[in-house]
Every structure is written in C-alpha cells, then in structure tokens.
Amino acid sequence: MNIRMRSLPPGWYPGTASKAKTAIEQMLISVKSMHNNAVAGIVPHAGWEFSGKIALKVLKSLIYDIDTIIVVGGHLHRDEGVLGAYEEGYETPFGIVKADLELLQAVKESITVKEDRYADNTVEIQLPLIKYLFPDVNVLALRAAPSEISILLGKTLAVSSEKLKKRIAVIGSTDLTHYGPNYGYLPKGTGETALKWAMEVNDRGFLDNLLAFNGKAALVHANENHSACSAGGAVTALSYAMAKGSKRGVLLDHYSSNKIYPGESFVGYAGLIYLV
C-alpha cells in the first residue's frame, strides 16, 4: 500500500497515539458542539496549540454518516490549479487513513488534478483530528490555488460525489492575515492598533465575504489584502456548500496567535461552517 507519510515534526502535533489522544481530549473539554448538520467548513492549519480547538469545533459540527471528508489546503500561487495526493492512504498517530481514490478519479474526469508531491501542513495537520473523531472515514487530500479554479473544484466535488452516491463533507484549510516583521507585512505599524486592524478589518473582510457566500470577492480580498494564505481551500468549501444548497454560514471562532503568544508578529485563525 502506497502511503503518504507524516512530514511535520512533533511540535506541530504529537508523534504518538497516546500523546495525540491526550492532546485532543484536553482540547475537547472546552469544545462545545452546537451543530451537527454542516456539509462544509473552514479550519486553520497552524500547530494544534494554536488552532486545534477551532479545527475540532468545525469537525464536530459536520453531518453524520460521512463516507469521505475532503480536506482542501493551499499555499499555492494563483496559476497552480488543483493538486491531489495520489497515495492510497495517509499516516497519522492513530493509524492509516484510507484515501478515497475513487472520488479522486471521478474529479479528474472533470478537471485537471496534478499530483501533489510536496509535504504541506495545510492538509496534514487535520488528518489525526479526523482519524480520532471519524475512525472509519476516508479522506481525500487536495490543494487548490487562490483562483476561480477553487469555485469549479467545489462544484465538481458535489457532482462527483452525487454520481458515486457518496456522503461527503468538504473542509477548507486556511490561516488568515500573517502580520508583522516576521512576515514582512506591516501596513498599520505595530502594537494594539495593528492587531485590531488585522483582525477586525483585514481578517473580517475575507471572512465576511465567505459568510456572504461570495467566493469571487473572497478570492479578490485575499489576493489583494493578504488576508488568507490558502484562500483556494476556503472557497472550495464554500462552493461545495453552495452546490449542496447551504444558505447559512456560521463563524464559530476567530482569534489571533497573539492571544497565545503575544508579539509583534501574529497570524489570524478562524473556524466557519456551512449548514443545510
């Protein structure tokens, strides 16, 4: 069996099943699930210390009886299209997650999906959380460029899964504004004013477009304002939700890494779900 092996070091998430289980259970203590009918969601992709709780909030809100969870990451340029992991499974501390290559093949019949040969945190960081919460679910690992190909990908996932009679959910993985000297982005200087702008103006501009079901505007905002590092993943999730008839988006949480480790450089994180 061809397996995509773990690439992130233990600082991102624990390296053993026992330590990963302990970390997840500690995070779940403060995770309240108020929904169970989300067909899609958007999660951050920092290490679990920063974004694990938000990701769990989103994952615990998903519909029941899922056959496959599609995780769509990013970190791509606008012209890079769609990438997909071709392996038969993915390594996690809890064992191998089986890949849904049948669904991948169906998607490839409609759009070009190039092989993703590079390690990337946007998808990998979610896999142990999914394996813990949904032990028997399959996963499909994709990445989408921050362009309108992400809108097409979301629609294609809806059509392909319906043809195969698969019950799926789509998770888009993106962090928000990367602000400060570490990222070379300081349009509002430093200090509290900068933090307030990054969260309440820049992050919110991107999130408000997602909540308004305006994928094109979300892409433009991210590309012009550096408000999301993997906007293609988020817009794919939105596009899929729209194809499934969702008309309600809920912002579950939104905060900055500054909340955990204060400093002049920080990143925004948010969890959002789409309900049917």
C-alpha positions in Angstrom: 0.0 0.0 0.0 1.4 3.4 -1.0 1.2 5.7 2.0 1.8 9.4 2.3 4.0 9.6 5.4 3.9 12.2 8.1 6.2 15.2 7.3 5.5 17.7 10.2 7.7 17.4 13.3 6.1 16.6 16.7 6.0 20.3 17.6 3.0 20.6 15.2 1.1 17.7 16.8 2.2 14.8 19.0 4.0 11.9 17.5 2.4 9.0 19.3 -1.2 7.8 19.6 -1.2 8.2 23.4 0.1 11.7 23.3 -2.1 12.7 20.4 -5.2 11.2 22.2 -4.4 13.1 25.4 -3.9 16.4 23.5 -7.2 16.0 21.6 -9.2 15.1 24.7 -7.8 18.1 26.6 -8.9 20.4 23.7 -12.3 18.8 23.5 -13.0 19.7 27.2 -13.6 23.3 26.0 -15.1 22.5 22.6 -18.9 22.9 22.6 -20.7 21.4 19.6 -23.9 23.3 18.8 -24.4 22.0 15.3 -24.4 18.6 13.6 -25.6 19.4 10.1 -22.6 21.2 8.5 -21.8 20.0 5.0 -18.6 22.1 4.8 -16.3 24.0 7.0 -13.2 26.2 7.1 -10.4 25.5 9.6 -6.9 26.9 10.3 -3.7 24.9 9.9 -1.2 26.0 12.5 0.1 23.6 15.1 -2.5 22.2 17.4 -1.5 24.5 20.2 -2.7 27.5 18.1 -5.5 26.1 16.0 -6.5 22.6 17.2 -9.5 23.7 19.2 -11.0 25.7 16.3 -10.5 22.7 13.9 -12.2 20.4 16.4 -15.2 22.8 16.7 -15.6 22.6 12.9 -15.1 18.9 12.6 -17.6 18.1 15.4 -20.2 20.2 13.6 -20.2 18.0 10.5 -23.1 15.9 9.3 -23.3 12.3 10.5 -22.6 9.1 8.4 -19.9 10.7 6.3 -18.2 8.4 3.8 -15.4 10.7 2.9 -14.0 14.0 4.2 -12.2 16.1 1.6 -9.5 18.4 3.0 -8.6 21.2 0.6 -5.4 23.1 1.5 -3.5 25.7 -0.3 -0.1 27.5 -0.2 -0.3 27.8 -4.0 0.1 30.6 -6.5 -2.9 31.6 -8.5 -1.8 29.8 -11.6 -1.1 26.4 -10.0 -4.5 24.9 -10.3 -5.6 21.8 -8.3 -3.2 19.3 -6.7 -4.1 16.0 -5.2 -2.3 13.3 -3.2 -2.2 10.1 -5.3 -1.3 7.8 -2.4 -3.7 5.1 -1.1 -3.6 6.3 2.4 -2.2 8.9 4.9 -0.1 8.2 8.0 -1.4 9.5 11.4 -0.5 8.7 15.0 -3.8 6.7 15.1 -3.1 4.6 12.1 -3.6 4.9 8.4 -6.4 7.0 6.9 -7.6 5.4 3.7 -7.7 7.7 0.7 -10.8 7.9 -1.5 -9.1 7.4 -4.8 -12.4 6.5 -6.5 -13.6 10.0 -5.8 -10.3 11.5 -6.9 -10.6 9.6 -10.2 -14.2 11.0 -10.7 -12.9 14.5 -10.1 -10.1 14.1 -12.5 -12.6 13.2 -15.2 -13.9 16.7 -15.0 -10.9 18.9 -14.1 -7.2 18.6 -14.2 -5.7 17.4 -10.9 -1.9 17.4 -10.8 -0.1 15.1 -8.4 0.8 16.8 -5.2 4.4 15.6 -4.5 5.3 18.0 -1.7 4.9 18.0 2.0 2.3 20.6 3.2 0.9 21.4 6.6 -2.5 22.7 5.4 -3.9 19.2 5.0 -1.6 17.1 7.2 -2.4 18.9 10.4 -6.1 18.0 10.1 -5.6 14.3 9.5 -5.1 13.0 13.1 -8.1 15.1 14.2 -10.3 13.5 11.5 -9.0 10.0 12.3 -9.8 10.4 16.0 -13.3 11.8 15.5 -14.2 9.7 12.5 -12.2 6.4 12.8 -13.7 4.8 9.7 -14.0 7.7 7.3 -12.0 8.0 4.1 -10.1 11.2 3.2 -9.2 12.9 0.0 -6.3 15.3 0.3 -6.4 18.2 -2.3 -4.9 21.7 -2.6 -6.5 24.5 -4.6 -5.0 27.7 -5.9 -6.5 31.0 -4.8 -8.3 31.5 -8.2 -11.6 30.6 -9.7 -10.5 27.0 -10.1 -11.4 26.6 -6.5 -15.0 27.5 -7.3 -15.1 24.9 -10.0 -13.5 22.3 -7.7 -16.2 22.8 -5.1 -18.9 22.3 -7.7 -17.1 19.3 -9.2 -16.8 17.6 -5.8 -20.6 18.0 -5.4 -21.4 16.5 -8.8 -18.8 13.7 -8.5 -19.9 12.6 -5.0 -23.5 12.5 -6.1 -22.7 10.4 -9.1 -20.9 7.9 -6.8 -23.6 8.2 -4.2 -21.0 9.1 -1.5 -21.9 11.2 1.5 -19.1 13.7 1.9 -18.1 16.8 3.7 -15.5 19.4 2.5 -13.0 21.1 4.8 -11.1 24.2 3.5 -7.9 24.8 5.3 -6.5 28.4 5.6 -5.0 30.8 8.1 -5.8 34.5 7.9 -3.6 37.6 8.0 0.1 37.0 8.6 1.1 40.3 10.2 4.3 41.7 11.5 8.1 41.8 10.8 8.4 38.0 10.6 6.1 38.2 7.5 7.2 41.5 6.0 3.7 42.9 6.3 3.1 45.9 8.5 0.7 48.3 6.8 -0.6 49.6 10.1 2.7 49.6 12.0 2.9 47.6 15.3 1.1 47.4 18.6 -2.6 47.2 19.5 -3.8 49.3 16.6 -2.1 46.9 14.2 -3.6 43.9 15.9 -7.1 45.4 15.9 -6.8 46.2 12.2 -5.6 42.8 11.2 -8.4 41.0 13.0 -11.3 43.4 12.7 -10.7 44.8 9.3 -8.4 42.6 7.2 -9.4 39.1 8.6 -13.1 40.2 8.8 -13.1 41.4 5.2 -12.2 37.9 4.0 -14.5 36.2 6.5 -17.5 38.4 5.7 -17.2 37.5 2.0 -17.3 33.8 2.9 -20.3 34.4 5.2 -22.0 36.3 2.4 -21.5 33.3 0.0 -19.3 35.5 -2.3 -16.4 33.3 -3.3 -15.1 35.6 -6.1 -15.0 38.5 -3.7 -13.2 36.4 -1.0 -10.5 35.4 -3.6 -10.0 39.0 -4.6 -9.8 40.2 -1.0 -7.3 37.5 -0.1 -5.1 38.2 -3.1 -5.2 41.9 -2.8 -5.0 42.3 1.0 -3.0 39.3 2.2 -6.0 38.3 4.3 -5.7 34.5 3.8 -2.8 32.3 2.9 -4.8 29.5 1.3 -8.0 31.1 0.1 -8.5 28.5 -2.5 -9.2 25.8 0.1 -11.7 28.1 1.8 -13.5 29.0 -1.4 -13.7 25.3 -2.5 -15.5 24.6 0.8 -17.9 27.5 0.2 -18.5 26.5 -3.4 -19.3 22.9 -2.4 -21.7 24.1 0.3 -23.5 26.3 -2.2 -23.8 23.4 -4.6 -25.5 21.4 -1.7 -27.9 24.2 -1.1 -26.5 25.8 2.0 -27.7 29.2 2.8 -26.3 29.7 6.2 -22.7 30.2 7.3 -21.7 30.4 11.0 -18.5 31.8 12.3 -17.6 29.5 15.3 -14.5 31.3 16.5 -11.9 33.8 15.4 -8.7 34.9 17.2 -5.1 35.6 16.7 -1.9 33.7 17.6 -1.2 36.9 19.7 -3.7 35.5 22.2 -1.5 32.6 22.8 2.0 34.0 22.3 1.9 37.9 22.3 4.3 39.5 19.9 4.7 42.0 17.1 4.2 39.1 14.5 1.0 37.1 14.6 -1.5 35.1 12.5 -5.3 35.1 12.4 -7.3 31.9 12.8 -11.0 31.2 12.3 -13.4 28.3 12.2 -16.5 28.6 10.0 -19.2 26.1 9.0 -21.9 25.9 6.3 -25.2 24.4 7.3 -28.1 22.7 5.4 
